[in-house]
C-alpha cells in the first residue's frame, strides 16, 4: 500500500528530525519525508494534525506466554496489545514451557507471529538446555532459527563455570548474552525490596546486594571472555553505578530498565496490593532517582515494558503468595512520556530510549524515521488523557499498578511494514 501521513510532528531521534512534515510510505519502507516522490500517488492519506509521528516502539522485554502458558495470555492477545501500545518490534525471553532451547520451537513461534500480522517478533534463545544452567544450548542453530540473543531467563545460571563457557561460545560467534543481574541464592524467597518497608510488613526481602554481586560476577566474566552482554532490568542505584564504571572501562555491556521502575518505589506496596508485585522488586526512592538519572545520562541504554501478563488466579492472592508480573505493553509509551515530563527531558530524547537506542541491542534495522527505513511507525497524541481500565486493556493480563489512574499520551495508529496494523478509531 502507498500511504501518506501529513501534518504530523515527525520525530526521528536517530537523526534529530523534529518538524511538521509529510511521510510517504511505499512497498513497506519510507519512500520520502516532505514532498512526495515523483509519480507517487497515495492510496490512503491520513491527516495527523496535532499528532506525533515517531518510529515504531522497540520493546526489549515482553513475555507473550506462548508456548505453555496460554491460560495467562495468547500470542493473539499480546500482539494486539503490542500494536495498541505502538510497539512494532519486540523481543520475548525464552522462559516459556518448554523453554526456547530447540530451533523447532523458535521457528514455530516466529511462524505463528508472522501469521498474525502483528509486531515483528525477535525471540531470545535459551542459554542453557531447559534453562537449568547445566549444559549450554546449540546457539548457532538457534540463531539460524531466528534468535537474536541468548538468555538464562530470570536470574544468573547457578553454575558459574557453565555461564563462562556459554559466554566464550557466544563470543566466538558474535552473539549477545542477555542476563538478569540477580544472584539466585541471595534473592531466594524474596518478594519485596530488602529494606525497612519489607521488614515492617513482614515480607521476605531481595537485598540490593543480590544485584551487585551478580553484576560483579558478570563483569569479571566479560573481562575474561570478551563476550558482549546486555543487562536486563536494573533496579538499584548501586547497580547502576557499577554499570557506569564498567562502561567507563569500555566493557562491551548495555542495559535496560523496566518502565514502571521509573515511577514506583517500595513504599507503594504498603497496602499489600499484589498489583505491585514485580521482579525485580520496587526499591527505594533513592534507587528510583538513580534510575531516572541513569536513563537521562545514557548509563541505561533503553527502557522496556517488562510485560508479564498474569492470570487472576495467580495475581489476586496475598502479596507474598501472588505471582510477580504486570501488563505493560500498552503503558510503555505513556509512562515514558510521564518520566520525560517530570524529568524535563525532551520528547525526542525520551523516544530514543524506546526506539533507536533499543534497536541496536537487538541488532535489527528498526527505530528510525528515515528514507529507506522500514515503515514501522507509531502515531500518537502526546496530550490526550485517558484512564487505564480493565476493559481498555487489550492484553489478556489485566493487572497493573496503574488501573484506575489517568495517563497522558495515547497511540492513535500503528503501522508495521507499511501496513496500518492498528487504529484507535478501528
N, C-alpha and C positions, 0 to 999 in steps of 0.2 A: 504493500500500500504506500502511496505517496501522501505524506501528511505534512501540513504546515501548522505550526503553533505560533500565533502572532500576539504582539503587545504584552508579552510576559517579561518580567525582570529575569533575564537569563544570567545565571551564575555558574561559572566554572572555576572552582577553587584551584584547580591544577594550573591554569593559565592566567588567572587573575581577571578573567572576563566578568564584568558586573554591569550590565546595561540592559535597557529595554530593547529587545531585538526579536526578530522572527527566526525561528529554527525550522529548517525544512528537512524532511526525512524521506529517504527512498531506498528500497532494497535492504532494509534492516540497518542502515547506517545513517549518520548525519550527513546530508548532502551539502548543506550550506547554512551559515549563520548570517543573517542580514538579508540582502536581496536574494531572491530565488535564482537558481541556476538557469541558464538559457534553456528554453523549451520545457521547463518544469511546470507541470500542471497538477496541483494538489487534488487528490480525490476527497480529502476532508480537510477543512480549515477550522482550527479551534481558536477562538478569541479568548486569550488568557489575561485580559486586562486586570490588574490588581493582584495577580498571582505570581509566584516564583517558579521558574523552571530550572531545575538542577539535574545533575546526573543521578541516575537511579542509585538508591542506597545499597551499600555493600555491607552485609552483616556477617561478622566473623564467628558467631556462635548462636545457632538456632537448632534446638532439638526438635525434630519432626516426628519422633516416636515410632517411625517405621524402619525396619520390621520389628514386630514383637510386642509393641505397647500401643496397639491400635485402640484399646479402651481408654487411653489418655488423649490420643489425638490421631488423626489420619493425615496422610500426605495431602489429600484434597483440602482438608480444613486449614492446614497450616500454610499451604501455598496461597490460599485465598487470603489468609491473614497477612502474609508477606506482601502481597500486591496491595492490600488495603493500607499497609504501612509505607508504601513507596519503595519497598525492598525489591530490587531486581536481580541481585546476586547474593547468595547466602551459602555459608559453609555449615555442615552438620557434623557434630562429633561422632565417634564410632561406637559409643556406648549404647547400642541397640541390642536386641535379643533375637538371633545371635549377633555378636559384635561384627563390625565390618572388617573381618580379617581374611576374607576369601574374595577373589576377583569376581566370582559369580554374583555374590551379594551386592557388590558395588555396581556392577553392570545392571542388575535388576532394578536397583534403586534409581539409578540415572534414567533408565528406560521408562520407569513409571513417572518420573518427574517430567520428562520430555512429553509424554502423552497427555499431561495435564495442562501444558502450555502456560505454566506459571513462571516463577522466578527461575533464573539459572542456578542449578544446584552443583556445589563443589564439595563432595564428601571428603572427610578426613579418614584415612585408613587406621586400623588398629596397629599400634606399635608392637604389641606382643600378642601371641595367639590367645584368643579368648579374653584379652586384657588381663591375663593372670600374672603378668610380669615375670614369666619364666623363660619363654622361647620367643625370639623375635620373628616377625612375620616376613613373608616374601614381599618386601616393599616394592621392588622393581615391577613385579606382576600387578600389584595393587595400583601402582602409578599408571601402568598401561591401561588399567580398567577405568581410570578417571580420578583417582585420589590426588589431591593437591598437597597433602602433607600427612603427617602421622602423629597420632596422639595416644596417650595412655588413659584418656578419659578424665575422671575427677581428681586424681592425685598422682604423685610420682609412683613409678614402679617400685615395689618393695625391694627387689634385688638390684642394688646399685651397679653391680657388675653387668647385669643384663642391660640396664639402661645405658651404660657406657658403650657396650658392644653395638647396641641399636644406633647410638649416635655416630659411632665410627662407620657403620654401614650406610647411614643416611648421608654422612659427609662424602663418602665415596661417590654416591650418585647425585649429589647436589640437592637432596631432599631437605625440607624443613621439618623439624620435630616440634610439635606443639605440646607444651607441658603446663599443667596447673601446678603452681608452686605451693604445694601443701604436703607437709610430712604426714604420712598416714598414721604413724604411731602417736605423734604429738596432738593430732586432731581427733583421735579416736573417740567416738561417743559424743563429741561436741555438737551443740545445736545453736549456740549464740557466741558472740564475741566474748572472749575470756577477760572479763573486767568486772567492775563493781555492779553494773546493772545485772549481769547474769548471776552474780553472787546473791544479790538481794532477791532475785526471782527464783532462786533455787535451780537454775539451769546449768547444765554442763557446758563449759566454755571451750572455744577453739582459740588458743593463745596466738598472739601475733608471731611468736617465735616459730610456730608451725610453718608460717610463710617464709620467714627469714632464713631458717635452717635449710629449707628446700631450695631457696634461691642461692645460698652459698654453695650447696651441692651442685646445682645446675651450672653455675658459673665456673666451678672447678672442672667440671666435665667438658664444658665448652672450651676452656683453655687447653685441655688435654686432647680433644678430638678435632677442634676447628669446626664443629657442626653448627649450622645456623639453627637457632631456637626462637620460637615465638612463645612468650609467656602469657598465659590466658588468665584474665580476670584477677588482676592485683586488687588487694583490699586494704593495705596498710601504708601509713606514711613511711615506716621503716623499710618496707619492701620497695617502695618507690625510690627511696634514697639509694638503696643498693643497686637498683636498675640504672639510676642516674650515674653512679660511679662506673658501672660496667660499660655503659655507653661511652663515658669519657675515656675508658680504656680501649675503646673501639672493638669490643667483643661483638660478634655477629648476632645480636639479640634485638627483638622487638617485643612490644607488649600491648595489651588492651585492658580495658576496664568495662564492667557492666554498667549500663546507663543508670540503673537505679542506685548504684553506689555513689553517683554524683550528687545525690539528693538526700538519702535516708541514712540514719545512724542507729546505734544500738538502743538508744532511749525510746525509739519509735515502737519497739516490741513490748513496751511496758504493760500493755493490756493483754498480753499473751495472744495476740492476733496472729494466727498461722499464716495469714497472707504476707507477713514479714519474714517468714522462714525461708531463707535463701542460703546458698552455699557458693562462695564463702559468705559468712555472716556479715551483717552491717556492723561496722565498727564505730569508733568514737567520732565526735565532731572534728577533732584534730585530724583524724585519718581522712575524713571526708574532705576537709580543707586541703590536705596534702594531695589527694586525688585530683581535685579541681585544679590545683596549681600545676600538677604534673601533666594534665591534659593540655593546659594553656601553654606551658613552656616546651611541649614536644617530647618530654620524657616518656609519656604514654602516647603511643602512636595512634591508637584508634579507640573508638567507643563501639561496643557491641550490645546487642539486646540481651544476651544470655537467656534467650527464650526457652523455657522448660515447662510446657503445659502439664498440669497435674489434674487428675480427676477428683471429683468431690469426695469420694470415699477416702482418699489419701490425704486430702488437704483439710477437710473440716473435722479435725481431731485436735486434742490438746496440743499446744505448741510443740512440746518435745517429742510427741509421737507422730506429728504430721510430716509429710514429705516436703523436702526443700524444692523450691522452684516456683517461678511465676511466669505468666504470659506477658510478652513484651514486644513482639514483632510490630504491633500496631502503635506502640508507645515510644519506639526508638527515636523517631523524628521529633515529636513534641517535647519529650524530656531532654533531648539535646538542645532544642531551641530554648527551653526553660533555663538550662545551665548557662547558655550563651547570654541571655538577657541578664541573669543575676551576676554573672562574672564580667560583664561588659566586654564580651568577645564578639567580634563582628560576625555577621551571618555567613560570609564566605569561609572564615576561619573555622566556624563551628561545623559547617557542612563538610569541610575537608576531612574531619575526623570520622565521618561515616561514608565517605566516597573515595576520593583519590588517595588518601592515606591508608585506607584499608585494602584496596585492590592489590597493591604490590605485595602485601603479606601473603595473599592467596596466589600471587603470580599470575594474575589474569588481566586481560585488557578490558577494564571497566572503570567507572568512576570519573569519566571525562566528558565534558560537553564541548567537543571539538569536531571539526570537519573530518570525516573518515572514521570516527569512533563509532562503536556500536550504539545504536539508537535505543539505549536503556535510559529512560527519563522519568523524573518524578516532578509532577506539577502540584504545588500546594499553596494554600492560603496561610501565610505566616501569622495572620492576625485573627483568624477565626477561633472563637472559644467554643469548646464542646465538653460535655460531661461524659466521663468513662462509665458506661453502663454495661451490664452483662449482655443485654440483647444487642448492643452495638459491636461487641467483640466477635470477630469472625473466627478466631481460634477456638478449637474445641475446649481448650483450657480457659476457664473464666476467672482465674484467680490472680489478682494483682493488688498491691497496696493502694493503687490509685482508683479503685472502684468508688464511685460517687464523687470523685474530685473533678474539678474543672481544669482542663489543659488548654493551651493556646498553640495553634498550628495544626492544620488538618490537610491530609492528602486529598486532592480532588481527582487526580488521574495518574495512572502508572502505565508507562509504555515499555514493552520488552521486545527487543529486536525489531523495532519499528511497528509493532502491533499494539493497539490500545488493549491492554490486558485487564485494566480495572478503571472504572469511572464511578465516582460517588453518586452521580445522577443516574447511574445504571447503564 
